[in-house]
């Protein structure tokens, strides 16, 4: 299946993408640990079936030093011993915040309490915004059938730098 539409060749979509990338850059530069950012982005992208974003976040995480074992186990994080309690809280928030239609309560009080136990206000703000941003990015890519496989680590940073 080929991509349906090139968002970067359309003026409206291109202008939106620049602003969207700017919002993502705020989160990238936040005090939320980069490993948590990539794990959360990867997990939400897996749930949403976004091959383009899974490809991007696996490669960015690996380039930043994330282990193959942890990357392979993100999809089944509850059944592993390789993630910290703080990472588990962030992954739970990512899942519950992504699966809003599947859960009548959205993010549970238990998950929220764990997030607040491990993350300060700025990190919590970044985490909540990250879940929103990655879900929006997943939807843009899935709707237009963007394919995974061609992303190279550092491409996002290069695009943002071009401004």
C-alpha positions as CSV (number, residue, x, y, z in Angstrom):
1,X,0.0,0.0,0.0
2,X,1.4,3.4,-1.0
3,X,1.1,6.6,0.9
4,X,-2.2,8.3,0.1
5,X,-1.0,11.9,0.5
6,X,2.2,13.7,1.0
7,X,1.6,16.1,3.8
8,X,4.9,17.9,3.1
9,X,3.9,18.9,-0.4
10,X,0.7,20.6,0.6
11,X,1.0,24.2,1.9
12,X,-1.5,24.0,4.7
13,X,-0.2,20.6,5.9
14,X,3.4,21.8,5.6
15,X,2.7,24.9,7.7
16,X,0.9,22.8,10.3
17,X,3.7,20.3,10.3
18,X,6.2,23.0,11.1
19,X,4.2,24.2,14.1
20,X,3.5,20.6,15.2
21,X,7.3,19.9,15.0
22,X,7.9,23.0,17.1
23,X,5.5,21.7,19.8
24,X,7.3,18.3,19.7
25,X,10.6,20.1,20.1
26,X,9.4,21.7,23.4
27,X,8.8,18.2,24.7
28,X,12.1,16.9,23.3
29,X,13.9,19.6,25.2
30,X,11.9,19.1,28.4
31,X,13.3,17.5,31.6
32,X,11.4,14.2,30.9
33,X,14.1,11.6,30.3
34,X,14.8,10.9,26.6
35,X,14.5,7.2,27.2
36,X,11.0,7.7,28.7
37,X,10.0,9.9,25.8
38,X,11.0,7.3,23.2
39,X,9.5,4.3,25.2
40,X,6.2,6.2,25.5
41,X,6.2,7.3,21.9
42,X,7.0,3.7,20.8
43,X,4.2,2.2,22.9
44,X,1.5,4.6,21.7
45,X,2.6,4.0,18.1
46,X,2.4,0.3,18.5
47,X,-1.1,0.5,19.9
48,X,-2.2,2.8,17.1
49,X,-0.5,0.6,14.4
50,X,1.7,3.4,13.1
51,X,4.5,1.8,11.2
52,X,6.1,5.2,10.4
53,X,6.3,6.3,14.1
54,X,7.3,2.8,15.4
55,X,10.2,2.9,12.9
56,X,11.2,6.4,14.0
57,X,11.0,5.8,17.7
58,X,12.8,2.5,17.7
59,X,15.7,4.0,15.6
60,X,15.9,7.2,17.7
61,X,15.9,5.1,21.0
62,X,18.5,2.8,19.7
63,X,20.7,5.7,18.5
64,X,20.4,7.2,22.0
65,X,21.7,3.9,23.5
66,X,18.5,2.0,24.4
67,X,19.0,-1.7,24.5
68,X,17.5,-4.1,21.9
69,X,16.1,-6.2,24.7
70,X,14.1,-3.3,26.1
71,X,12.9,-2.2,22.7
72,X,11.7,-5.7,21.8
73,X,9.8,-5.9,25.1
74,X,8.0,-2.5,25.1
75,X,4.8,-4.1,23.6
76,X,4.7,-6.6,26.6
77,X,6.2,-4.3,29.3
78,X,3.9,-5.6,32.0
79,X,5.3,-9.1,31.6
80,X,8.9,-8.1,31.9
81,X,11.5,-7.2,34.5
82,X,13.5,-4.7,32.4
83,X,11.6,-1.5,33.0
84,X,11.8,0.7,36.2
85,X,8.8,1.5,38.2
86,X,8.9,5.1,36.8
87,X,9.1,3.8,33.3
88,X,6.2,1.4,34.0
89,X,4.1,4.4,35.3
90,X,4.8,6.3,32.1
91,X,4.0,3.3,29.9
92,X,0.7,2.8,31.7
93,X,-0.2,6.4,31.2
94,X,0.7,6.1,27.5
95,X,-1.5,3.1,27.1
96,X,-4.5,4.5,29.1
97,X,-4.2,7.9,27.4
98,X,-4.0,6.2,24.0
99,X,-6.9,3.8,24.5
100,X,-9.4,6.4,25.7
101,X,-12.2,4.8,23.7
102,X,-11.4,1.4,25.3
103,X,-11.5,2.6,28.9
104,X,-14.6,4.2,30.4
105,X,-12.4,6.1,32.9
106,X,-9.5,7.1,30.7
107,X,-6.4,7.3,32.8
108,X,-7.0,5.5,36.1
109,X,-6.4,7.2,39.5
110,X,-3.8,4.4,40.2
111,X,-1.8,5.2,37.1
112,X,-2.0,8.9,37.8
113,X,-0.8,8.4,41.4
114,X,2.2,6.4,40.1
115,X,3.1,9.1,37.5
116,X,3.0,11.7,40.2
117,X,5.1,9.6,42.5
118,X,7.9,9.5,39.9
119,X,7.7,12.7,37.9
120,X,7.8,16.3,39.0
121,X,5.4,18.9,37.6
122,X,7.4,19.7,34.5
123,X,8.0,16.1,33.7
124,X,4.4,15.3,34.3
125,X,3.3,18.1,32.0
126,X,5.7,16.9,29.3
127,X,4.5,13.3,29.7
128,X,0.9,14.3,29.4
129,X,1.6,16.5,26.4
130,X,3.8,13.8,24.8
131,X,0.9,11.3,24.9
132,X,-1.3,13.8,23.1
133,X,1.3,14.7,20.5
134,X,2.3,11.1,19.7
135,X,-1.3,10.1,19.3
136,X,-1.9,13.1,17.0
137,X,1.2,12.2,14.9
138,X,0.1,8.5,14.8
139,X,-3.3,9.6,13.4
140,X,-1.8,11.8,10.7
141,X,0.6,9.1,9.6
142,X,-2.0,6.3,9.7
143,X,-4.7,8.3,7.9
144,X,-2.3,9.1,5.0
145,X,-0.7,5.6,5.1
146,X,2.9,6.7,5.8
147,X,5.1,3.7,5.8
148,X,7.8,2.6,8.2
149,X,11.3,1.5,7.2
150,X,13.0,4.5,5.7
151,X,13.5,6.6,8.7
152,X,17.1,7.3,9.8
153,X,18.0,8.4,13.4
154,X,18.4,12.2,13.5
155,X,16.0,13.0,10.6
156,X,13.5,14.7,12.9
157,X,16.2,16.9,14.4
158,X,17.4,17.8,11.0
159,X,13.9,18.8,9.8
160,X,13.3,20.9,13.0
161,X,16.7,22.6,12.5
162,X,15.7,23.7,9.0
163,X,12.7,25.5,10.7
